[in-house]
């Protein structure tokens, strides 16, 4: 049975650090960074990439559409 893995790509310079994606992710994949981007915001990043299933909830909830989600099947 193939397992689906996801990967989240966030445009760090456009992310405003609202945290909606962090709250929406039920697998606790995302977190807000301690570092700031050029606009002074703390962008989100993948803290637990191994937990990502590629469900796209984070991308759907993002008000600025700066999140892209990729999905790939892994053979076990």
N, C-alpha and C positions, 0 to 999 in steps of 0.2 A: 504494500500500500504506500502510495506516495504521500509525503507530508508537504504541506504548503508553507513556505517561508516568505516573509515579507521584508521589505527594506524601505525605510522612510528617508526621503531626501528633502531637507528644509533649506530654503534660500535664507541663510543667516542674516544677510544684510537687509532683507525686506521684512523679516519677522519682527513683530512688535512686542513679542513676549507676553501676550494676553493670557496664556496658560489654558485656553479652552481645549487645545489638543491634549494637554497633559491630563486634564480632568476627564476627558472623554475616553481615553485609552484604558480599557479594563485589564490590559495585560501589563501595565506599568512600564511601557517601553520608553516613553518620553519624559523629559525633565527640562526645566529651565536652566540655562547655563549661568554660571557665576560671572562669566566674562560678558562684556557688552559689545554690541556691534557699533558701526560708525555713527548710528543715530542715537546711541545711548541706551538701547533696549537689551534685555537679556533674552536671546533667542532660545528656542527649544532645540534639543538634540536627542539622539537615541542613547539612552543610558543602559538599556537592556535589549540590545538588538536581537538576541537569541529568542526572545519572547514574542517577537512580531509575527503575526499571522497574515498580514497584508489586508486587513479588514477594511481599510480606507476610512474609518470613522474620523480619524484626525484630519484627513484632507477635506472631508465633507464639512466639518465644523469650522475650519479655518476661515475667518472673515476676510483675510487678505489673499487667499488662494496661493500661499507660498509653499505648500506641502505637496509632494508627489510621492505616491506609493507604488512600489514594484512588487510583483508576486512571482515566485518561481517554485516549481515542484522539485522536491528532493526525493530520490529513491533511497529507501532504507535498506 
